Amino acid sequence: MTKKDLDTRFQEAFEIASNMSHTELPPDVMLRLYAFYKQATFGTANYNQSEHFDLRNAFKTNAWIQISHLSVDEAKEQYIEIINSLLEK
């Protein structure tokens, strides 16, 4: 599979996820999608603790750090797999 194919499939999955409601995307799934999206688009997380502690952002950063061992392409594949599994339900 070529990189363009993966990028196209990733973009399509992102568009599908963007149009899903919160009932279709439970919080734990949204957190996983966020982490895979960030890894796929920005690469490995760089954590710097700010003086303004925000629990929500701490969870998001933690989710991203947990998958930081994945390559950009692996993160895209995981993101696509989650969306595909949601569509099958």
PDB file with SEQRES, HELIX, SHEET and CRYST1 records, atoms N, CA, C and O in Angstrom:
SEQRES   1 A   89  MET THR LYS LYS ASP LEU ASP THR ARG PHE GLN GLU ALA          
SEQRES   2 A   89  PHE GLU ILE ALA SER ASN MET SER HIS THR GLU LEU PRO          
SEQRES   3 A   89  PRO ASP VAL MET LEU ARG LEU TYR ALA PHE TYR LYS GLN          
SEQRES   4 A   89  ALA THR PHE GLY THR ALA ASN TYR ASN GLN SER GLU HIS          
SEQRES   5 A   89  PHE ASP LEU ARG ASN ALA PHE LYS THR ASN ALA TRP ILE          
SEQRES   6 A   89  GLN ILE SER HIS LEU SER VAL ASP GLU ALA LYS GLU GLN          
SEQRES   7 A   89  TYR ILE GLU ILE ILE ASN SER LEU LEU GLU LYS                  
HELIX    1 AA1 LYS A    3  SER A   18  1                                  16    
HELIX    2 AA2 PRO A   27  PHE A   42  1                                  16    
HELIX    3 AA3 LEU A   55  GLN A   66  1                                  12    
HELIX    4 AA4 VAL A   72  GLU A   88  1                                  17    
CRYST1    1.000    1.000    1.000  90.00  90.00  90.00 P 1           1          
ATOM      1  N   MET A   1       0.840  -1.175   0.000  1.00  0.00           N  
ATOM      2  CA  MET A   1       0.000   0.000   0.000  1.00  0.00           C  
ATOM      3  C   MET A   1       0.885   1.238   0.000  1.00  0.00           C  
ATOM      4  O   MET A   1       1.879   1.295   0.724  1.00  0.00           O  
ATOM      5  N   THR A   2       0.535   2.206  -0.791  1.00  0.00           N  
ATOM      6  CA  THR A   2       1.349   3.413  -0.877  1.00  0.00           C  
ATOM      7  C   THR A   2       0.985   4.383   0.242  1.00  0.00           C  
ATOM      8  O   THR A   2      -0.084   4.291   0.846  1.00  0.00           O  
ATOM      9  N   LYS A   3       1.893   5.309   0.499  1.00  0.00           N  
ATOM     10  CA  LYS A   3       1.663   6.302   1.547  1.00  0.00           C  
ATOM     11  C   LYS A   3       0.422   7.136   1.242  1.00  0.00           C  
ATOM     12  O   LYS A   3      -0.345   7.461   2.148  1.00  0.00           O  
ATOM     13  N   LYS A   4       0.222   7.482  -0.022  1.00  0.00           N  
ATOM     14  CA  LYS A   4      -0.954   8.277  -0.387  1.00  0.00           C  
ATOM     15  C   LYS A   4      -2.232   7.533  -0.034  1.00  0.00           C  
ATOM     16  O   LYS A   4      -3.189   8.136   0.451  1.00  0.00           O  
ATOM     17  N   ASP A   5      -2.252   6.238  -0.273  1.00  0.00           N  
ATOM     18  CA  ASP A   5      -3.430   5.461   0.077  1.00  0.00           C  
ATOM     19  C   ASP A   5      -3.713   5.560   1.577  1.00  0.00           C  
ATOM     20  O   ASP A   5      -4.859   5.744   1.986  1.00  0.00           O  
ATOM     21  N   LEU A   6      -2.676   5.439   2.385  1.00  0.00           N  
ATOM     22  CA  LEU A   6      -2.837   5.525   3.833  1.00  0.00           C  
ATOM     23  C   LEU A   6      -3.306   6.923   4.226  1.00  0.00           C  
ATOM     24  O   LEU A   6      -4.220   7.066   5.038  1.00  0.00           O  
ATOM     25  N   ASP A   7      -2.699   7.934   3.665  1.00  0.00           N  
ATOM     26  CA  ASP A   7      -3.097   9.304   3.980  1.00  0.00           C  
ATOM     27  C   ASP A   7      -4.545   9.573   3.583  1.00  0.00           C  
ATOM     28  O   ASP A   7      -5.276  10.240   4.315  1.00  0.00           O  
ATOM     29  N   THR A   8      -4.955   9.062   2.443  1.00  0.00           N  
ATOM     30  CA  THR A   8      -6.339   9.238   1.987  1.00  0.00           C  
ATOM     31  C   THR A   8      -7.298   8.520   2.921  1.00  0.00           C  
ATOM     32  O   THR A   8      -8.321   9.080   3.315  1.00  0.00           O  
ATOM     33  N   ARG A   9      -6.974   7.289   3.276  1.00  0.00           N  
ATOM     34  CA  ARG A   9      -7.837   6.529   4.194  1.00  0.00           C  
ATOM     35  C   ARG A   9      -7.906   7.197   5.562  1.00  0.00           C  
ATOM     36  O   ARG A   9      -8.963   7.214   6.193  1.00  0.00           O  
ATOM     37  N   PHE A  10      -6.784   7.748   6.024  1.00  0.00           N  
ATOM     38  CA  PHE A  10      -6.743   8.440   7.308  1.00  0.00           C  
ATOM     39  C   PHE A  10      -7.630   9.682   7.262  1.00  0.00           C  
ATOM     40  O   PHE A  10      -8.396   9.931   8.192  1.00  0.00           O  
ATOM     41  N   GLN A  11      -7.531  10.451   6.200  1.00  0.00           N  
ATOM     42  CA  GLN A  11      -8.351  11.656   6.061  1.00  0.00           C  
ATOM     43  C   GLN A  11      -9.830  11.303   6.019  1.00  0.00           C  
ATOM     44  O   GLN A  11     -10.651  11.988   6.629  1.00  0.00           O  
ATOM     45  N   GLU A  12     -10.173  10.242   5.304  1.00  0.00           N  
ATOM     46  CA  GLU A  12     -11.568   9.804   5.247  1.00  0.00           C  
ATOM     47  C   GLU A  12     -12.063   9.388   6.627  1.00  0.00           C  
ATOM     48  O   GLU A  12     -13.180   9.729   7.017  1.00  0.00           O  
ATOM     49  N   ALA A  13     -11.233   8.652   7.367  1.00  0.00           N  
ATOM     50  CA  ALA A  13     -11.607   8.223   8.720  1.00  0.00           C  
ATOM     51  C   ALA A  13     -11.786   9.429   9.636  1.00  0.00           C  
ATOM     52  O   ALA A  13     -12.706   9.463  10.454  1.00  0.00           O  
ATOM     53  N   PHE A  14     -10.903  10.419   9.497  1.00  0.00           N  
ATOM     54  CA  PHE A  14     -11.012  11.635  10.301  1.00  0.00           C  
ATOM     55  C   PHE A  14     -12.321  12.370  10.006  1.00  0.00           C  
ATOM     56  O   PHE A  14     -12.981  12.859  10.923  1.00  0.00           O  
ATOM     57  N   GLU A  15     -12.686  12.446   8.757  1.00  0.00           N  
ATOM     58  CA  GLU A  15     -13.937  13.117   8.386  1.00  0.00           C  
ATOM     59  C   GLU A  15     -15.145  12.371   8.954  1.00  0.00           C  
ATOM     60  O   GLU A  15     -16.104  12.992   9.413  1.00  0.00           O  
ATOM     61  N   ILE A  16     -15.096  11.053   8.921  1.00  0.00           N  
ATOM     62  CA  ILE A  16     -16.182  10.253   9.498  1.00  0.00           C  
ATOM     63  C   ILE A  16     -16.277  10.519  10.992  1.00  0.00           C  
ATOM     64  O   ILE A  16     -17.366  10.755  11.516  1.00  0.00           O  
ATOM     65  N   ALA A  17     -15.135  10.482  11.681  1.00  0.00           N  
ATOM     66  CA  ALA A  17     -15.121  10.714  13.131  1.00  0.00           C  
ATOM     67  C   ALA A  17     -15.621  12.109  13.472  1.00  0.00           C  
ATOM     68  O   ALA A  17     -16.323  12.298  14.466  1.00  0.00           O  
ATOM     69  N   SER A  18     -15.263  13.074  12.657  1.00  0.00           N  
ATOM     70  CA  SER A  18     -15.683  14.461  12.902  1.00  0.00           C  
ATOM     71  C   SER A  18     -17.196  14.624  12.824  1.00  0.00           C  
ATOM     72  O   SER A  18     -17.760  15.523  13.448  1.00  0.00           O  
ATOM     73  N   ASN A  19     -17.844  13.765  12.064  1.00  0.00           N  
ATOM     74  CA  ASN A  19     -19.295  13.851  11.898  1.00  0.00           C  
ATOM     75  C   ASN A  19     -20.067  12.934  12.840  1.00  0.00           C  
ATOM     76  O   ASN A  19     -21.297  12.893  12.794  1.00  0.00           O  
ATOM     77  N   MET A  20     -19.359  12.201  13.691  1.00  0.00           N  
ATOM     78  CA  MET A  20     -20.028  11.309  14.635  1.00  0.00           C  
ATOM     79  C   MET A  20     -20.463  12.091  15.874  1.00  0.00           C  
ATOM     80  O   MET A  20     -19.815  13.057  16.277  1.00  0.00           O  
ATOM     81  N   SER A  21     -21.564  11.655  16.462  1.00  0.00           N  
ATOM     82  CA  SER A  21     -22.062  12.310  17.669  1.00  0.00           C  
ATOM     83  C   SER A  21     -21.349  11.739  18.903  1.00  0.00           C  
ATOM     84  O   SER A  21     -20.653  10.727  18.826  1.00  0.00           O  
ATOM     85  N   HIS A  22     -21.540  12.407  20.020  1.00  0.00           N  
ATOM     86  CA  HIS A  22     -20.922  11.948  21.264  1.00  0.00           C  
ATOM     87  C   HIS A  22     -21.491  10.611  21.729  1.00  0.00           C  
ATOM     88  O   HIS A  22     -20.820   9.881  22.458  1.00  0.00           O  
ATOM     89  N   THR A  23     -22.701  10.282  21.326  1.00  0.00           N  
ATOM     90  CA  THR A  23     -23.263   8.987  21.697  1.00  0.00           C  
ATOM     91  C   THR A  23     -22.605   7.859  20.908  1.00  0.00           C  
ATOM     92  O   THR A  23     -22.530   6.722  21.375  1.00  0.00           O  
ATOM     93  N   GLU A  24     -22.131   8.183  19.716  1.00  0.00           N  
ATOM     94  CA  GLU A  24     -21.432   7.185  18.903  1.00  0.00           C  
ATOM     95  C   GLU A  24     -19.968   7.055  19.316  1.00  0.00           C  
ATOM     96  O   GLU A  24     -19.330   6.038  19.045  1.00  0.00           O  
ATOM     97  N   LEU A  25     -19.443   8.081  19.970  1.00  0.00           N  
ATOM     98  CA  LEU A  25     -18.047   8.097  20.397  1.00  0.00           C  
ATOM     99  C   LEU A  25     -17.974   8.287  21.906  1.00  0.00           C  
ATOM    100  O   LEU A  25     -17.941   9.421  22.384  1.00  0.00           O  
ATOM    101  N   PRO A  26     -17.948   7.197  22.659  1.00  0.00           N  
ATOM    102  CA  PRO A  26     -17.815   7.315  24.106  1.00  0.00           C  
ATOM    103  C   PRO A  26     -16.495   8.006  24.476  1.00  0.00           C  
ATOM    104  O   PRO A  26     -15.563   8.020  23.672  1.00  0.00           O  
ATOM    105  N   PRO A  27     -16.408   8.573  25.671  1.00  0.00           N  
ATOM    106  CA  PRO A  27     -15.208   9.315  26.067  1.00  0.00           C  
ATOM    107  C   PRO A  27     -13.894   8.537  25.926  1.00  0.00           C  
ATOM    108  O   PRO A  27     -12.886   9.105  25.504  1.00  0.00           O  
ATOM    109  N   ASP A  28     -13.895   7.256  26.271  1.00  0.00           N  
ATOM    110  CA  ASP A  28     -12.647   6.488  26.161  1.00  0.00           C  
ATOM    111  C   ASP A  28     -12.224   6.318  24.706  1.00  0.00           C  
ATOM    112  O   ASP A  28     -11.030   6.324  24.406  1.00  0.00           O  
ATOM    113  N   VAL A  29     -13.176   6.168  23.812  1.00  0.00           N  
ATOM    114  CA  VAL A  29     -12.865   6.042  22.386  1.00  0.00           C  
ATOM    115  C   VAL A  29     -12.384   7.387  21.834  1.00  0.00           C  
ATOM    116  O   VAL A  29     -11.441   7.438  21.044  1.00  0.00           O  
ATOM    117  N   MET A  30     -13.033   8.466  22.253  1.00  0.00           N  
ATOM    118  CA  MET A  30     -12.601   9.790  21.807  1.00  0.00           C  
ATOM    119  C   MET A  30     -11.167  10.074  22.264  1.00  0.00           C  
ATOM    120  O   MET A  30     -10.381  10.676  21.532  1.00  0.00           O  
ATOM    121  N   LEU A  31     -10.838   9.638  23.471  1.00  0.00           N  
ATOM    122  CA  LEU A  31      -9.484   9.848  23.985  1.00  0.00           C  
ATOM    123  C   LEU A  31      -8.466   9.064  23.167  1.00  0.00           C  
ATOM    124  O   LEU A  31      -7.394   9.578  22.849  1.00  0.00           O  
ATOM    125  N   ARG A  32      -8.798   7.823  22.826  1.00  0.00           N  
ATOM    126  CA  ARG A  32      -7.893   7.022  21.991  1.00  0.00           C  
ATOM    127  C   ARG A  32      -7.746   7.626  20.602  1.00  0.00           C  
ATOM    128  O   ARG A  32      -6.640   7.684  20.063  1.00  0.00           O  
ATOM    129  N   LEU A  33      -8.850   8.074  20.020  1.00  0.00           N  
ATOM    130  CA  LEU A  33      -8.784   8.710  18.703  1.00  0.00           C  
ATOM    131  C   LEU A  33      -7.931   9.971  18.755  1.00  0.00           C  
ATOM    132  O   LEU A  33      -7.139  10.234  17.850  1.00  0.00           O  
ATOM    133  N   TYR A  34      -8.098  10.746  19.817  1.00  0.00           N  
ATOM    134  CA  TYR A  34      -7.291  11.958  19.981  1.00  0.00           C  
ATOM    135  C   TYR A  34      -5.804  11.605  19.983  1.00  0.00           C  
ATOM    136  O   TYR A  34      -5.012  12.228  19.276  1.00  0.00           O  
ATOM    137  N   ALA A  35      -5.431  10.610  20.776  1.00  0.00           N  
ATOM    138  CA  ALA A  35      -4.026  10.234  20.890  1.00  0.00           C  
ATOM    139  C   ALA A  35      -3.469   9.761  19.547  1.00  0.00           C  
ATOM    140  O   ALA A  35      -2.385  10.181  19.140  1.00  0.00           O  
ATOM    141  N   PHE A  36      -4.201   8.897  18.865  1.00  0.00           N  
ATOM    142  CA  PHE A  36      -3.733   8.412  17.566  1.00  0.00           C  
ATOM    143  C   PHE A  36      -3.665   9.546  16.545  1.00  0.00           C  
ATOM    144  O   PHE A  36      -2.747   9.588  15.726  1.00  0.00           O  
ATOM    145  N   TYR A  37      -4.626  10.460  16.588  1.00  0.00           N  
ATOM    146  CA  TYR A  37      -4.613  11.595  15.665  1.00  0.00           C  
ATOM    147  C   TYR A  37      -3.380  12.468  15.912  1.00  0.00           C  
ATOM    148  O   TYR A  37      -2.676  12.840  14.973  1.00  0.00           O  
ATOM    149  N   LYS A  38      -3.132  12.786  17.167  1.00  0.00           N  
ATOM    150  CA  LYS A  38      -1.976  13.627  17.488  1.00  0.00           C  
ATOM    151  C   LYS A  38      -0.673  12.947  17.084  1.00  0.00           C  
ATOM    152  O   LYS A  38       0.214  13.595  16.530  1.00  0.00           O  
ATOM    153  N   GLN A  39      -0.548  11.655  17.352  1.00  0.00           N  
ATOM    154  CA  GLN A  39       0.668  10.925  16.984  1.00  0.00           C  
ATOM    155  C   GLN A  39       0.807  10.883  15.463  1.00  0.00           C  
ATOM    156  O   GLN A  39       1.911  11.002  14.931  1.00  0.00           O  
ATOM    157  N   ALA A  40      -0.313  10.716  14.773  1.00  0.00           N  
ATOM    158  CA  ALA A  40      -0.288  10.624  13.308  1.00  0.00           C  
ATOM    159  C   ALA A  40       0.027  11.963  12.650  1.00  0.00           C  
ATOM    160  O   ALA A  40       0.626  11.998  11.575  1.00  0.00           O  
ATOM    161  N   THR A  41      -0.367  13.055  13.278  1.00  0.00           N  
ATOM    162  CA  THR A  41      -0.188  14.355  12.641  1.00  0.00           C  
ATOM    163  C   THR A  41       0.981  15.166  13.194  1.00  0.00           C  
ATOM    164  O   THR A  41       1.535  16.009  12.488  1.00  0.00           O  
ATOM    165  N   PHE A  42       1.365  14.920  14.457  1.00  0.00           N  
ATOM    166  CA  PHE A  42       2.438  15.693  15.069  1.00  0.00           C  
ATOM    167  C   PHE A  42       3.640  14.861  15.475  1.00  0.00           C  
ATOM    168  O   PHE A  42       4.701  15.412  15.771  1.00  0.00           O  
ATOM    169  N   GLY A  43       3.490  13.532  15.495  1.00  0.00           N  
ATOM    170  CA  GLY A  43       4.587  12.685  15.947  1.00  0.00           C  
ATOM    171  C   GLY A  43       4.604  12.581  17.465  1.00  0.00           C  
ATOM    172  O   GLY A  43       3.600  12.847  18.125  1.00  0.00           O  
ATOM    173  N   THR A  44       5.729  12.199  18.003  1.00  0.00           N  
ATOM    174  CA  THR A  44       5.856  11.927  19.431  1.00  0.00           C  
ATOM    175  C   THR A  44       5.549  13.162  20.270  1.00  0.00           C  
ATOM    176  O   THR A  44       5.957  14.278  19.948  1.00  0.00           O  
ATOM    177  N   ALA A  45       4.815  12.923  21.357  1.00  0.00           N  
ATOM    178  CA  ALA A  45       4.408  14.008  22.255  1.00  0.00           C  
ATOM    179  C   ALA A  45       5.611  14.570  22.993  1.00  0.00           C  
ATOM    180  O   ALA A  45       6.473  13.828  23.465  1.00  0.00           O  
ATOM    181  N   ASN A  46       5.653  15.878  23.084  1.00  0.00           N  
ATOM    182  CA  ASN A  46       6.633  16.568  23.916  1.00  0.00           C  
ATOM    183  C   ASN A  46       5.884  17.142  25.089  1.00  0.00           C  
ATOM    184  O   ASN A  46       5.099  18.079  24.941  1.00  0.00           O  
ATOM    185  N   TYR A  47       6.124  16.583  26.251  1.00  0.00           N  
ATOM    186  CA  TYR A  47       5.386  17.002  27.438  1.00  0.00           C  
ATOM    187  C   TYR A  47       6.118  18.127  28.141  1.00  0.00           C  
ATOM    188  O   TYR A  47       7.290  18.001  28.496  1.00  0.00           O  
ATOM    189  N   ASN A  48       5.413  19.221  28.336  1.00  0.00           N  
ATOM    190  CA  ASN A  48       5.939  20.283  29.187  1.00  0.00           C  
ATOM    191  C   ASN A  48       4.810  20.747  30.090  1.00  0.00           C  
ATOM    192  O   ASN A  48       3.772  21.216  29.625  1.00  0.00           O  
ATOM    193  N   GLN A  49       5.029  20.608  31.362  1.00  0.00           N  
ATOM    194  CA  GLN A  49       3.994  20.919  32.333  1.00  0.00           C  
ATOM    195  C   GLN A  49       3.848  22.427  32.444  1.00  0.00           C  
ATOM    196  O   GLN A  49       4.817  23.135  32.719  1.00  0.00           O  
ATOM    197  N   SER A  50       2.651  22.906  32.232  1.00  0.00           N  
ATOM    198  CA  SER A  50       2.419  24.340  32.340  1.00  0.00           C  
ATOM    199  C   SER A  50       1.988  24.666  33.760  1.00  0.00           C  
ATOM    200  O   SER A  50       1.679  23.778  34.554  1.00  0.00           O  
ATOM    201  N   GLU A  51       1.975  25.932  34.057  1.00  0.00           N  
ATOM    202  CA  GLU A  51       1.563  26.363  35.388  1.00  0.00           C  
ATOM    203  C   GLU A  51       0.051  26.259  35.565  1.00  0.00           C  
ATOM    204  O   GLU A  51      -0.441  26.319  36.692  1.00  0.00           O  
ATOM    205  N   HIS A  52      -0.688  26.106  34.477  1.00  0.00           N  
ATOM    206  CA  HIS A  52      -2.139  25.981  34.529  1.00  0.00           C  
ATOM    207  C   HIS A  52      -2.509  24.508  34.365  1.00  0.00           C  
ATOM    208  O   HIS A  52      -2.601  24.007  33.245  1.00  0.00           O  
ATOM    209  N   PHE A  53      -2.719  23.823  35.479  1.00  0.00           N  
ATOM    210  CA  PHE A  53      -3.064  22.411  35.436  1.00  0.00           C  
ATOM    211  C   PHE A  53      -4.502  22.253  34.992  1.00  0.00           C  
ATOM    212  O   PHE A  53      -5.408  22.871  35.550  1.00  0.00           O  
ATOM    213  N   ASP A  54      -4.702  21.432  33.999  1.00  0.00           N  
ATOM    214  CA  ASP A  54      -6.024  21.162  33.455  1.00  0.00           C  
ATOM    215  C   ASP A  54      -6.165  19.651  33.370  1.00  0.00           C  
ATOM    216  O   ASP A  54      -5.475  19.001  32.585  1.00  0.00           O  
ATOM    217  N   LEU A  55      -7.054  19.095  34.172  1.00  0.00           N  
ATOM    218  CA  LEU A  55      -7.198  17.643  34.234  1.00  0.00           C  
ATOM    219  C   LEU A  55      -7.541  17.040  32.875  1.00  0.00           C  
ATOM    220  O   LEU A  55      -7.011  15.990  32.510  1.00  0.00           O  
ATOM    221  N   ARG A  56      -8.418  17.695  32.131  1.00  0.00           N  
ATOM    222  CA  ARG A  56      -8.810  17.183  30.810  1.00  0.00           C  
ATOM    223  C   ARG A  56      -7.593  17.081  29.892  1.00  0.00           C  
ATOM    224  O   ARG A  56      -7.388  16.058  29.238  1.00  0.00           O  
ATOM    225  N   ASN A  57      -6.789  18.139  29.843  1.00  0.00           N  
ATOM    226  CA  ASN A  57      -5.597  18.110  28.999  1.00  0.00           C  
ATOM    227  C   ASN A  57      -4.557  17.131  29.515  1.00  0.00           C  
ATOM    228  O   ASN A  57      -3.789  16.574  28.730  1.00  0.00           O  
ATOM    229  N   ALA A  58      -4.522  16.915  30.814  1.00  0.00           N  
ATOM    230  CA  ALA A  58      -3.597  15.929  31.376  1.00  0.00           C  
ATOM    231  C   ALA A  58      -3.959  14.529  30.885  1.00  0.00           C  
ATOM    232  O   ALA A  58      -3.070  13.749  30.542  1.00  0.00           O  
ATOM    233  N   PHE A  59      -5.249  14.200  30.845  1.00  0.00           N  
ATOM    234  CA  PHE A  59      -5.678  12.904  30.325  1.00  0.00           C  
ATOM    235  C   PHE A  59      -5.330  12.773  28.845  1.00  0.00           C  
ATOM    236  O   PHE A  59      -4.872  11.721  28.401  1.00  0.00           O  
ATOM    237  N   LYS A  60      -5.547  13.830  28.097  1.00  0.00           N  
ATOM    238  CA  LYS A  60      -5.248  13.796  26.660  1.00  0.00           C  
ATOM    239  C   LYS A  60      -3.751  13.621  26.422  1.00  0.00           C  
ATOM    240  O   LYS A  60      -3.338  12.821  25.582  1.00  0.00           O  
ATOM    241  N   THR A  61      -2.951  14.367  27.158  1.00  0.00           N  
ATOM    242  CA  THR A  61      -1.493  14.247  27.013  1.00  0.00           C  
ATOM    243  C   THR A  61      -1.025  12.859  27.422  1.00  0.00           C  
ATOM    244  O   THR A  61      -0.171  12.274  26.756  1.00  0.00           O  
ATOM    245  N   ASN A  62      -1.568  12.326  28.501  1.00  0.00           N  
ATOM    246  CA  ASN A  62      -1.199  10.992  28.950  1.00  0.00           C  
ATOM    247  C   ASN A  62      -1.538   9.941  27.903  1.00  0.00           C  
ATOM    248  O   ASN A  62      -0.742   9.037  27.649  1.00  0.00           O  
ATOM    249  N   ALA A  63      -2.712  10.051  27.295  1.00  0.00           N  
ATOM    250  CA  ALA A  63      -3.105   9.103  26.248  1.00  0.00           C  
ATOM    251  C   ALA A  63      -2.129   9.166  25.080  1.00  0.00           C  
ATOM    252  O   ALA A  63      -1.765   8.134  24.516  1.00  0.00           O  
ATOM    253  N   TRP A  64      -1.710  10.361  24.720  1.00  0.00           N  
ATOM    254  CA  TRP A  64      -0.770  10.546  23.608  1.00  0.00           C  
ATOM    255  C   TRP A  64       0.596   9.975  23.966  1.00  0.00           C  
ATOM    256  O   TRP A  64       1.220   9.305  23.144  1.00  0.00           O  
ATOM    257  N   ILE A  65       1.062  10.232  25.175  1.00  0.00           N  
ATOM    258  CA  ILE A  65       2.365   9.719  25.604  1.00  0.00           C  
ATOM    259  C   ILE A  65       2.372   8.195  25.594  1.00  0.00           C  
ATOM    260  O   ILE A  65       3.377   7.581  25.236  1.00  0.00           O  
ATOM    261  N   GLN A  66       1.259   7.584  25.985  1.00  0.00           N  
ATOM    262  CA  GLN A  66       1.181   6.122  26.037  1.00  0.00           C  
ATOM    263  C   GLN A  66       1.360   5.471  24.676  1.00  0.00           C  
ATOM    264  O   GLN A  66       1.778   4.315  24.605  1.00  0.00           O  
ATOM    265  N   ILE A  67       1.058   6.172  23.599  1.00  0.00           N  
ATOM    266  CA  ILE A  67       1.209   5.575  22.270  1.00  0.00           C  
ATOM    267  C   ILE A  67       2.362   6.204  21.489  1.00  0.00           C  
ATOM    268  O   ILE A  67       2.480   6.007  20.279  1.00  0.00           O  
ATOM    269  N   SER A  68       3.193   6.948  22.173  1.00  0.00           N  
ATOM    270  CA  SER A  68       4.281   7.673  21.490  1.00  0.00           C  
ATOM    271  C   SER A  68       5.322   6.746  20.870  1.00  0.00           C  
ATOM    272  O   SER A  68       6.165   7.200  20.096  1.00  0.00           O  
ATOM    273  N   HIS A  69       5.277   5.471  21.195  1.00  0.00           N  
ATOM    274  CA  HIS A  69       6.205   4.511  20.580  1.00  0.00           C  
ATOM    275  C   HIS A  69       5.792   4.149  19.146  1.00  0.00           C  
ATOM    276  O   HIS A  69       6.577   3.556  18.406  1.00  0.00           O  
ATOM    277  N   LEU A  70       4.576   4.503  18.761  1.00  0.00           N  
ATOM    278  CA  LEU A  70       4.094   4.183  17.412  1.00  0.00           C  
ATOM    279  C   LEU A  70       4.654   5.162  16.386  1.00  0.00           C  
ATOM    280  O   LEU A  70       4.884   6.333  16.685  1.00  0.00           O  
ATOM    281  N   SER A  71       4.865   4.668  15.192  1.00  0.00           N  
ATOM    282  CA  SER A  71       5.248   5.563  14.094  1.00  0.00           C  
ATOM    283  C   SER A  71       4.004   6.320  13.632  1.00  0.00           C  
ATOM    284  O   SER A  71       2.882   5.976  14.003  1.00  0.00           O  
ATOM    285  N   VAL A  72       4.214   7.338  12.830  1.00  0.00           N  
ATOM    286  CA  VAL A  72       3.100   8.107  12.267  1.00  0.00           C  
ATOM    287  C   VAL A  72       2.166   7.184  11.494  1.00  0.00           C  
ATOM    288  O   VAL A  72       0.947   7.262  11.652  1.00  0.00           O  
ATOM    289  N   ASP A  73       2.724   6.314  10.664  1.00  0.00           N  
ATOM    290  CA  ASP A  73       1.898   5.403   9.869  1.00  0.00           C  
ATOM    291  C   ASP A  73       1.137   4.411  10.744  1.00  0.00           C  
ATOM    292  O   ASP A  73      -0.022   4.103  10.466  1.00  0.00           O  
ATOM    293  N   GLU A  74       1.779   3.910  11.799  1.00  0.00           N  
ATOM    294  CA  GLU A  74       1.093   2.984  12.701  1.00  0.00           C  
ATOM    295  C   GLU A  74      -0.065   3.683  13.406  1.00  0.00           C  
ATOM    296  O   GLU A  74      -1.128   3.090  13.587  1.00  0.00           O  
ATOM    297  N   ALA A  75       0.131   4.922  13.799  1.00  0.00           N  
ATOM    298  CA  ALA A  75      -0.939   5.681  14.453  1.00  0.00           C  
ATOM    299  C   ALA A  75      -2.108   5.893  13.494  1.00  0.00           C  
ATOM    300  O   ALA A  75      -3.268   5.790  13.893  1.00  0.00           O  
ATOM    301  N   LYS A  76      -1.805   6.186  12.243  1.00  0.00           N  
ATOM    302  CA  LYS A  76      -2.871   6.351  11.243  1.00  0.00           C  
ATOM    303  C   LYS A  76      -3.655   5.058  11.076  1.00  0.00           C  
ATOM    304  O   LYS A  76      -4.885   5.074  11.019  1.00  0.00           O  
ATOM    305  N   GLU A  77      -2.948   3.946  10.998  1.00  0.00           N  
ATOM    306  CA  GLU A  77      -3.608   2.639  10.849  1.00  0.00           C  
ATOM    307  C   GLU A  77      -4.514   2.346  12.045  1.00  0.00           C  
ATOM    308  O   GLU A  77      -5.636   1.871  11.871  1.00  0.00           O  
ATOM    309  N   GLN A  78      -4.035   2.628  13.255  1.00  0.00           N  
ATOM    310  CA  GLN A  78      -4.835   2.383  14.452  1.00  0.00           C  
ATOM    311  C   GLN A  78      -6.090   3.265  14.456  1.00  0.00           C  
ATOM    312  O   GLN A  78      -7.175   2.810  14.816  1.00  0.00           O  
ATOM    313  N   TYR A  79      -5.931   4.510  14.057  1.00  0.00           N  
ATOM    314  CA  TYR A  79      -7.062   5.441  13.981  1.00  0.00           C  
ATOM    315  C   TYR A  79      -8.112   4.897  13.005  1.00  0.00           C  
ATOM    316  O   TYR A  79      -9.303   4.861  13.315  1.00  0.00           O  
ATOM    317  N   ILE A  80      -7.657   4.481  11.842  1.00  0.00           N  
ATOM    318  CA  ILE A  80      -8.551   3.935  10.817  1.00  0.00           C  
ATOM    319  C   ILE A  80      -9.259   2.687  11.332  1.00  0.00           C  
ATOM    320  O   ILE A  80     -10.454   2.509  11.098  1.00  0.00           O  
ATOM    321  N   GLU A  81      -8.526   1.821  12.032  1.00  0.00           N  
ATOM    322  CA  GLU A  81      -9.126   0.592  12.571  1.00  0.00           C  
ATOM    323  C   GLU A  81     -10.237   0.890  13.561  1.00  0.00           C  
ATOM    324  O   GLU A  81     -11.275   0.230  13.543  1.00  0.00           O  
ATOM    325  N   ILE A  82     -10.030   1.882  14.428  1.00  0.00           N  
ATOM    326  CA  ILE A  82     -11.073   2.235  15.398  1.00  0.00           C  
ATOM    327  C   ILE A  82     -12.329   2.716  14.674  1.00  0.00           C  
ATOM    328  O   ILE A  82     -13.439   2.291  14.998  1.00  0.00           O  
ATOM    329  N   ILE A  83     -12.153   3.594  13.702  1.00  0.00           N  
ATOM    330  CA  ILE A  83     -13.315   4.108  12.979  1.00  0.00           C  
ATOM    331  C   ILE A  83     -14.024   2.981  12.236  1.00  0.00           C  
ATOM    332  O   ILE A  83     -15.253   2.913  12.249  1.00  0.00           O  
ATOM    333  N   ASN A  84     -13.278   2.111  11.597  1.00  0.00           N  
ATOM    334  CA  ASN A  84     -13.883   0.982  10.879  1.00  0.00           C  
ATOM    335  C   ASN A  84     -14.654   0.072  11.834  1.00  0.00           C  
ATOM    336  O   ASN A  84     -15.737  -0.406  11.496  1.00  0.00           O  
ATOM    337  N   SER A  85     -14.101  -0.169  13.024  1.00  0.00           N  
ATOM    338  CA  SER A  85     -14.803  -1.033  13.980  1.00  0.00           C  
ATOM    339  C   SER A  85     -16.092  -0.377  14.478  1.00  0.00           C  
ATOM    340  O   SER A  85     -17.078  -1.067  14.736  1.00  0.00           O  
ATOM    341  N   LEU A  86     -16.090   0.944  14.613  1.00  0.00           N  
ATOM    342  CA  LEU A  86     -17.315   1.641  15.014  1.00  0.00           C  
ATOM    343  C   LEU A  86     -18.368   1.589  13.922  1.00  0.00           C  
ATOM    344  O   LEU A  86     -19.561   1.495  14.213  1.00  0.00           O  
ATOM    345  N   LEU A  87     -17.942   1.648  12.679  1.00  0.00           N  
ATOM    346  CA  LEU A  87     -18.892   1.606  11.570  1.00  0.00           C  
ATOM    347  C   LEU A  87     -19.516   0.227  11.404  1.00  0.00           C  
ATOM    348  O   LEU A  87     -20.626   0.100  10.887  1.00  0.00           O  
ATOM    349  N   GLU A  88     -18.803  -0.803  11.843  1.00  0.00           N  
ATOM    350  CA  GLU A  88     -19.317  -2.176  11.725  1.00  0.00           C  
ATOM    351  C   GLU A  88     -20.411  -2.474  12.747  1.00  0.00           C  
ATOM    352  O   GLU A  88     -21.176  -3.423  12.578  1.00  0.00           O  
ATOM    353  N   LYS A  89     -20.488  -1.672  13.802  1.00  0.00           N  
ATOM    354  CA  LYS A  89     -21.469  -1.933  14.861  1.00  0.00           C  
ATOM    355  C   LYS A  89     -22.854  -1.536  14.457  1.00  0.00           C  
ATOM    356  O   LYS A  89     -23.793  -1.692  15.237  1.00  0.00           O  
TER     357      LYS A  89                                                      
END                                                                             
